[in-house]
Amino acid sequence: MTDDRRPHLLYVAWGYPPSRGSGVYRAWATANAFAAAGWDVTVLTVPREVFEMSTGVDLTLEARVDPSIRIVRIPFHSGAFTNDLRDWSWLRAHAPEVWNVLQARREQRSFPERAYGGWRPALEEAAVRIHRDHPVDLTIGTANPNVDFVPGYILSTEFGVPAVMDHRDAWSVDIYSGRRTVDPGSRAGAWERKLIGDAAEVWFVNQPIRDWYAQQYPDAAARFLVVENGYDEELVFPPRSRPDGEGLTFGYIGTISAAVPMQELVSGWALARRRSALVRAARMDLYGYLNHLGVPGANMVRSMDEFAENGIRYLGPVGRGEIARTYATFDALVLTFGAGRFITGGKVYEYASTGLPIISVHDPENETSRTLAEYPGWRGVSAMTAEAIADAFIATAEDAQKRSEADQRDARAFAARYSRTAQLAPRIQSWTSRVNTQPRDARGTR
């Protein structure tokens, strides 16, 4: 280093522990990884109460935040996350359609993002204050929401601090349909061009999203990188000990959103039970939150009537501290989510880290099919039909029945490439080298 001060990362994440949203694991792991690499890390996020009063919290994940990380929680106000009726205005209670239109306009006045745009002024003020108090060497904003990118832009344009945009999904493309969602001529399109034009790096979770953006912004494509989600090495899975005579257990852990093809999953499983004594003796345990606000979607409601007769149990969400023990109750894993070639799904890496057989019940065109193509013990469905799903369940059950400890070790060895360390280490090493070789100017920046 050129001086005795540790490099300082400002990490901006609306969804940070105790949030229990699916994207929170990337935010939690990235900040922890920089802290473990010797960086001072400041996280800029929202008050805990935002999650306590809306989406719910995962206190076991919050307990795993590196204690050296400084967390700055600044006010966030949005009607979308105000669920206490006592806080509703007369207009919202009596004319919700009118209120929604007016609220959307107010929220997007500062930044063109519904429900989150109004956070921009508080973010900018906090970022500048943090930098003046403890000079920032690198800003990473993780989205969505995309307003998380604004502090990096401000510190870059005003103080010369490099900024990284870390996309968990994508702003301009619907990852399910592949349809463009942002008009290039709109305010949102202008903001995206401005942010990408200024960013030192832009990270994407998979190659298809990165390539789509490269087509839209060819002049910036050299700064576009794939940093996959990965799994957390801290998860140590105790060995599965299935009593003699007990049937196999298939398991699913993840948010059960409206996009999950639950009816197809249940239909294929039921057909497999009729065709195979091995599957008929098995059960399927589903764990996870119901949608992002805890309310079951129509897909779940329609399917639950068939659960009991088909050996399916919904057992609720699992805290981060219970994940490893829950995986240890499974003999095989069920990976299912909505269709779309841009979808990888964060759980795919964690599933692979267990070394268990995996059945993928999703559109074969999903990017997950490429990720797991060479994983020992993976079965993808050839089509989203009951027949194809049943065939894959039967083959996966046969794999699980004969799975040896050596097979599981081989699968875990394959999955090592998808650890968060393997994904993040090259970027952390690169940025550590860059900031440590840049002299700091008189303002305290490098």
C-alpha positions in Angstrom: 0.0 0.0 0.0 1.1 3.6 -0.5 -0.1 4.6 3.0 -1.2 3.0 6.2 -5.0 3.3 5.6 -7.0 0.3 4.6 -9.0 0.8 1.4 -12.6 1.9 2.0 -15.6 0.4 0.2 -19.0 2.1 0.2 -21.5 -0.7 -0.6 -25.1 0.5 -1.4 -27.8 -2.1 -1.1 -31.5 -1.4 -0.4 -32.0 -5.1 0.4 -29.4 -5.8 3.1 -29.9 -8.0 6.2 -32.2 -8.4 7.9 -34.0 -8.3 4.6 -35.1 -11.8 3.6 -35.4 -11.0 -0.2 -33.7 -13.5 -2.6 -31.1 -10.9 -3.7 -29.9 -10.2 -0.2 -27.5 -13.1 -0.2 -25.4 -11.5 -2.9 -25.3 -8.2 -1.0 -24.5 -9.9 2.3 -21.7 -12.1 0.8 -20.1 -9.3 -1.3 -19.8 -6.9 1.7 -18.5 -9.7 3.9 -15.9 -10.8 1.3 -14.4 -7.3 1.0 -14.2 -7.0 4.7 -12.5 -10.4 4.9 -10.0 -9.2 2.3 -8.9 -6.3 4.5 -11.2 -3.5 3.4 -13.1 -1.1 5.6 -16.6 -1.6 4.5 -19.5 0.9 4.9 -23.0 -0.4 3.9 -25.6 2.2 3.0 -29.1 0.8 3.3 -32.6 1.3 4.7 -33.8 1.0 8.3 -34.5 -2.4 9.6 -38.2 -1.4 10.2 -38.8 -1.3 6.4 -38.5 -5.1 6.3 -40.1 -5.7 9.7 -43.2 -3.9 8.5 -43.4 -5.3 4.9 -41.4 -8.3 3.5 -40.3 -9.8 6.8 -36.8 -10.4 8.2 -34.2 -13.1 8.6 -32.4 -12.5 11.8 -30.1 -15.6 11.3 -28.6 -13.9 8.2 -28.2 -10.6 10.0 -26.2 -12.4 12.7 -23.8 -13.5 10.0 -22.8 -9.9 8.9 -19.1 -9.3 9.4 -18.9 -7.3 12.7 -16.3 -5.0 11.2 -18.8 -3.7 8.7 -20.3 -0.2 9.4 -24.0 -0.1 8.5 -25.5 3.3 7.8 -29.3 3.2 7.7 -30.9 6.2 6.2 -34.7 7.1 6.0 -36.7 5.5 3.2 -40.3 6.4 2.6 -42.4 4.6 0.0 -46.1 3.9 -0.1 -45.4 0.4 -1.4 -43.8 -0.5 1.9 -46.3 1.3 4.2 -48.6 -1.5 5.2 -50.0 -0.1 8.5 -53.4 1.3 7.6 -53.1 3.8 10.4 -50.4 5.5 8.4 -52.5 5.8 5.3 -53.8 9.1 4.1 -57.5 9.8 3.6 -56.9 9.8 -0.2 -55.1 6.5 -0.2 -57.8 4.8 1.9 -60.7 6.2 -0.1 -59.3 6.6 -3.6 -56.4 4.2 -4.0 -56.3 4.4 -7.8 -55.9 8.2 -7.7 -53.4 7.9 -4.8 -51.3 5.3 -6.7 -51.0 7.6 -9.8 -50.0 10.6 -7.7 -47.6 8.7 -5.6 -45.8 7.2 -8.6 -45.3 10.6 -10.0 -43.9 11.9 -6.7 -41.6 9.0 -6.2 -40.2 9.3 -9.8 -39.6 13.0 -9.6 -36.1 12.5 -8.3 -35.2 9.3 -10.1 -37.3 7.3 -12.6 -38.0 4.2 -10.6 -41.4 3.6 -9.0 -41.5 3.0 -5.3 -37.7 3.7 -4.9 -37.0 6.9 -6.8 -37.7 9.2 -3.9 -34.7 7.7 -2.0 -32.2 9.4 -4.3 -31.7 12.7 -2.3 -31.1 10.9 1.0 -28.7 8.5 -0.8 -26.7 11.3 -2.4 -26.4 13.3 0.9 -25.4 10.2 2.9 -22.8 9.2 0.3 -21.1 12.6 0.3 -21.1 12.7 4.1 -19.6 9.3 4.4 -16.9 10.1 1.9 -16.0 13.4 3.7 -15.8 11.6 7.0 -13.8 8.6 5.7 -12.6 8.9 2.1 -14.1 6.2 -0.1 -11.9 4.3 -2.6 -14.6 2.3 -4.4 -18.4 2.4 -4.5 -20.4 -0.7 -5.4 -24.2 -0.3 -5.9 -26.2 -3.5 -6.2 -29.6 -3.5 -7.9 -32.4 -3.7 -8.0 -33.5 -1.1 -7.1 -31.5 0.8 -9.6 -31.4 4.0 -7.4 -28.7 2.1 -5.5 -26.3 3.1 -8.4 -26.7 6.8 -7.7 -24.2 7.2 -4.9 -21.5 5.6 -7.0 -22.3 8.1 -9.8 -22.2 11.0 -7.5 -18.9 10.1 -5.8 -17.4 9.3 -9.2 -18.4 12.6 -10.9 -17.7 14.8 -7.9 -14.7 13.2 -6.3 -13.2 10.8 -8.8 -14.1 7.6 -6.8 -14.5 4.6 -9.2 -17.9 3.0 -9.2 -19.1 -0.5 -9.9 -22.7 -1.3 -11.0 -23.7 -4.8 -9.8 -26.8 -6.1 -11.4 -28.7 -9.0 -9.7 -31.3 -8.9 -12.5 -31.4 -6.2 -15.2 -33.0 -2.8 -15.5 -33.9 -2.7 -19.2 -34.8 -6.3 -20.0 -37.5 -8.6 -18.5 -35.5 -11.7 -17.5 -38.6 -13.9 -18.0 -39.8 -12.7 -21.4 -36.7 -11.1 -22.8 -38.7 -8.0 -23.6 -37.1 -4.6 -23.3 -38.8 -2.8 -20.4 -37.1 0.6 -20.6 -37.5 2.9 -23.6 -34.0 4.2 -24.6 -35.5 7.6 -25.1 -37.1 7.8 -21.7 -35.7 9.3 -18.5 -34.9 5.8 -17.2 -33.1 5.1 -20.5 -31.1 8.3 -20.2 -30.2 7.5 -16.6 -29.0 4.0 -17.5 -26.8 5.4 -20.3 -25.3 8.0 -17.9 -24.6 5.4 -15.2 -23.1 2.9 -17.5 -21.1 5.5 -19.3 -19.5 6.5 -16.0 -19.1 3.1 -14.3 -15.6 1.6 -14.0 -17.2 -1.9 -14.2 -20.6 -3.3 -14.7 -21.3 -6.8 -13.2 -23.9 -9.2 -14.4 -25.0 -12.6 -12.9 -24.8 -14.6 -16.1 -23.6 -14.4 -19.7 -26.9 -14.0 -21.5 -27.7 -10.8 -19.5 -24.2 -9.5 -20.0 -24.4 -10.2 -23.8 -27.8 -8.5 -24.1 -26.3 -5.3 -22.5 -23.2 -5.5 -24.7 -25.5 -5.3 -27.7 -27.2 -2.3 -26.3 -24.1 -0.5 -25.2 -21.2 -1.8 -27.5 -18.9 1.1 -26.6 -19.0 0.1 -22.9 -18.9 -3.7 -23.4 -15.3 -4.0 -22.4 -16.2 -3.0 -18.9 -19.0 -5.6 -18.7 -18.1 -8.6 -16.6 -19.9 -11.8 -15.4 -19.8 -12.3 -11.6 -22.1 -15.2 -10.9 -23.9 -15.5 -7.6 -22.1 -18.5 -6.2 -22.6 -20.3 -2.9 -21.3 -19.6 0.6 -18.5 -21.8 1.8 -19.6 -21.4 5.4 -22.4 -23.9 4.8 -21.1 -27.2 6.1 -23.6 -30.0 5.4 -23.9 -32.8 7.9 -24.1 -36.2 6.3 -27.6 -37.5 5.5 -28.5 -40.5 7.7 -31.7 -42.1 6.3 -33.1 -44.9 8.5 -33.5 -48.3 6.9 -36.8 -48.6 5.2 -37.4 -44.9 5.0 -38.3 -43.5 1.5 -36.3 -40.8 -0.3 -36.9 -37.2 0.5 -36.9 -34.6 -2.4 -36.4 -31.1 -1.2 -36.9 -27.5 -2.4 -35.6 -24.4 -0.6 -36.4 -21.0 -2.1 -39.0 -18.3 -2.5 -42.2 -19.8 -4.0 -43.1 -17.0 -6.3 -46.0 -16.6 -8.7 -43.5 -17.6 -11.5 -42.8 -21.1 -10.1 -44.6 -23.7 -12.3 -46.2 -25.4 -9.3 -49.0 -27.1 -11.2 -46.6 -28.7 -13.7 -44.3 -29.7 -10.8 -47.1 -31.4 -8.9 -48.6 -33.1 -12.0 -45.2 -34.5 -13.0 -44.5 -35.7 -9.5 -47.9 -37.4 -9.2 -47.4 -39.2 -12.5 -43.9 -40.3 -11.4 -45.5 -41.8 -8.2 -47.9 -43.8 -10.3 -45.1 -45.1 -12.5 -42.4 -45.8 -9.9 -42.6 -47.6 -6.6 -39.4 -45.7 -5.6 -41.0 -42.3 -6.1 -44.2 -43.5 -4.6 -42.4 -44.3 -1.4 -40.7 -40.9 -1.4 -41.9 -37.5 -0.3 -41.3 -33.9 -1.3 -40.7 -31.2 1.3 -41.0 -27.5 0.2 -39.4 -24.7 2.2 -39.5 -21.0 1.5 -41.4 -17.8 1.7 -44.6 -17.4 -0.3 -43.9 -14.7 -2.8 -42.0 -11.7 -1.6 -44.6 -10.4 0.7 -45.6 -13.7 2.3 -48.9 -14.1 0.4 -49.3 -17.3 -1.6 -49.8 -16.9 -5.3 -52.6 -18.5 -7.3 -50.1 -21.2 -8.4 -49.6 -22.3 -4.9 -53.2 -22.1 -3.8 -54.4 -24.2 -6.7 -51.8 -26.9 -6.1 -52.0 -27.3 -2.3 -55.2 -29.4 -2.5 -53.1 -32.1 -4.2 -50.2 -32.0 -1.7 -51.4 -34.5 1.0 -52.4 -37.2 -1.5 -49.1 -37.0 -3.3 -46.7 -36.9 -0.3 -45.9 -33.2 -0.6 -45.4 -31.0 2.5 -45.0 -27.2 2.6 -43.0 -26.5 5.8 -42.5 -22.7 5.7 -39.4 -20.6 5.4 -36.0 -21.5 6.6 -33.6 -19.1 8.4 -30.1 -18.8 7.1 -28.8 -20.5 10.3 -31.0 -23.6 9.6 -30.1 -24.0 5.9 -27.4 -26.6 6.2 -29.3 -28.8 8.6 -32.3 -28.6 6.3 -30.3 -29.7 3.3 -29.1 -32.7 5.4 -32.7 -34.0 5.5 -32.8 -34.4 1.7 -31.7 -37.2 -0.7 -32.3 -35.1 -3.8 -33.1 -31.5 -4.7 -35.8 -29.9 -6.8 -34.9 -26.8 -8.7 -37.9 -24.9 -10.1 -38.6 -21.4 -11.2 -40.1 -19.4 -14.0 -39.1 -19.6 -17.7 -36.7 -17.3 -19.4 -33.2 -17.7 -21.0 -31.8 -14.9 -18.8 -32.6 -16.8 -15.6 -30.0 -18.6 -13.5 -31.5 -18.4 -10.0 -29.3 -17.9 -7.0 -30.2 -21.3 -5.5 -28.6 -23.3 -8.3 -25.1 -22.7 -6.8 -26.1 -23.6 -3.3 -27.9 -26.7 -4.5 -24.7 -27.8 -6.4 -22.6 -27.2 -3.3 -24.5 -30.0 -1.5 -23.3 -32.7 -3.9 -26.9 -34.2 -4.0 -28.7 -35.2 -7.2 -30.7 -32.3 -8.7 -33.8 -32.3 -10.9 -34.5 -29.1 -12.8 -38.2 -28.5 -13.3 -38.1 -25.4 -15.5 -37.8 -24.3 -19.1 -34.9 -26.2 -20.7 -33.7 -22.9 -22.2 -33.0 -21.3 -18.8 -29.4 -20.4 -18.3 -29.4 -22.8 -15.3 -29.3 -25.7 -17.8 -25.9 -24.5 -19.0 -24.6 -23.9 -15.5 -25.5 -27.5 -14.4 -25.0 -29.3 -17.7 -21.8 -31.1 -16.4 -22.8 -31.4 -12.8 -22.7 -35.1 -11.7 -26.3 -36.1 -10.9 -28.2 -33.3 -12.7 -31.4 -34.1 -14.6 -33.1 -31.5 -16.7 -36.5 -31.9 -18.1 -36.8 -32.1 -21.9 -40.1 -30.2 -21.8 -42.5 -28.8 -19.2 -44.9 -31.7 -19.6 -46.1 -34.1 -16.9 -44.5 -37.0 -18.9 -41.1 -35.4 -19.2 -41.1 -34.2 -15.6 -42.1 -37.7 -14.4 -39.3 -39.3 -16.4 -36.8 -36.9 -14.8 -38.1 -37.5 -11.3 -37.8 -41.3 -11.7 -34.3 -41.0 -13.0 -33.3 -38.7 -10.2 -34.8 -41.0 -7.6 -32.7 -43.9 -9.0 -29.6 -41.7 -8.9 -30.4 -40.8 -5.2 -31.0 -44.4 -4.2 -27.5 -45.5 -5.4 -25.6 -42.2 -4.5 -22.4 -42.9 -2.7 -20.3 -40.7 -0.5 -17.6 -40.7 -3.3 -20.3 -39.5 -5.8 -21.2 -36.7 -3.5 -17.6 -35.7 -3.0 -17.1 -35.6 -6.8 -20.2 -33.4 -7.3 -19.0 -31.0 -4.6 -15.6 -30.8 -6.2 -17.3 -29.9 -9.5 -19.3 -27.2 -7.7 -16.2 -25.5 -6.1 -15.9 -23.3 -9.2 -19.2 -21.7 -8.1 -18.2 -20.7 -4.6 -18.6 -17.0 -3.8 -14.9 -16.9 -3.2 -14.2 -18.2 -6.7 -16.6 -15.7 -8.2 -15.6 -12.6 -6.1 -11.9 -13.1 -5.4 -10.7 -12.0 -8.9 -12.6 -8.7 -8.7 -11.6 -8.0 -5.1 -7.9 -8.7 -5.9 -8.1 -6.5 -8.9 -9.6 -3.6 -7.0 -7.3 -4.0 -4.1 -4.3 -3.7 -6.4 -5.8 -0.7 -8.2 -6.6 1.4 -5.2 -3.3 0.5 -3.5 -1.3 1.8 -6.4 -3.2 5.1 -6.9 -1.9 8.1 -4.9 -4.4 9.9 -2.8 -4.9 13.6 -3.7 -5.3 16.5 -1.3 -9.0 15.8 -0.8 -8.3 12.4 0.6 -9.4 10.5 -2.4 -7.0 8.3 -4.4 
